[in-house]
Amino acid sequence: MVKIIKKPTLIMKNISINELEKLLMEAEIAHKQYENEIGKKDVDWPVWFAKYIIKKTYKI
């Protein structure tokens, strides 16, 4: 399970469209698992995706 960043952070990195696409697809799978674990739809999914992608991109 990926630990999600709690405090707001401004981070930018140059990544390719292919890298971002791969991260989004990976995040989708991980988020579905997260929703299954919490037992409901996550209405804040954009925030979850953003934090997940930042964490994976910077290996935080």
C-alpha positions in Angstrom: 0.0 0.0 0.0 1.3 3.4 -0.9 1.5 6.0 1.9 -0.2 9.2 0.7 1.5 12.6 1.4 -0.5 14.6 4.0 0.8 18.1 3.6 0.6 20.2 0.5 3.8 20.3 -1.6 4.6 21.9 -4.9 6.8 19.5 -6.9 7.3 19.4 -10.7 9.4 17.1 -12.8 9.8 16.6 -16.5 8.2 13.3 -17.5 7.2 12.0 -20.8 3.6 11.4 -21.9 4.2 7.7 -21.9 5.5 7.8 -18.3 2.5 9.9 -17.2 0.2 7.5 -19.0 1.8 4.5 -17.2 1.5 6.3 -13.8 -2.2 7.1 -14.4 -3.0 3.5 -15.3 -1.1 2.3 -12.3 -2.9 4.8 -10.1 -6.2 3.7 -11.4 -5.5 0.1 -10.4 -4.2 1.1 -7.0 -7.1 3.4 -6.4 -9.7 0.7 -7.1 -7.9 -1.4 -4.5 -8.0 1.5 -2.1 -11.8 2.0 -2.6 -12.3 -1.7 -2.0 -10.4 -1.4 1.2 -12.4 1.6 2.5 -15.7 0.1 1.2 -17.0 3.2 -0.7 -16.4 5.5 -3.6 -13.6 8.1 -3.0 -15.1 11.5 -3.9 -11.6 13.0 -3.5 -10.1 10.7 -6.1 -8.3 13.6 -8.0 -6.3 14.4 -4.8 -5.6 10.7 -4.2 -4.3 10.3 -7.8 -2.2 13.4 -7.7 -0.5 12.4 -4.4 0.0 8.8 -5.7 1.6 10.0 -8.9 3.9 12.5 -7.1 4.9 9.8 -4.6 5.7 7.3 -7.3 7.5 9.9 -9.5 9.8 11.0 -6.7 9.9 7.6 -4.9 8.9 9.4 -1.7 
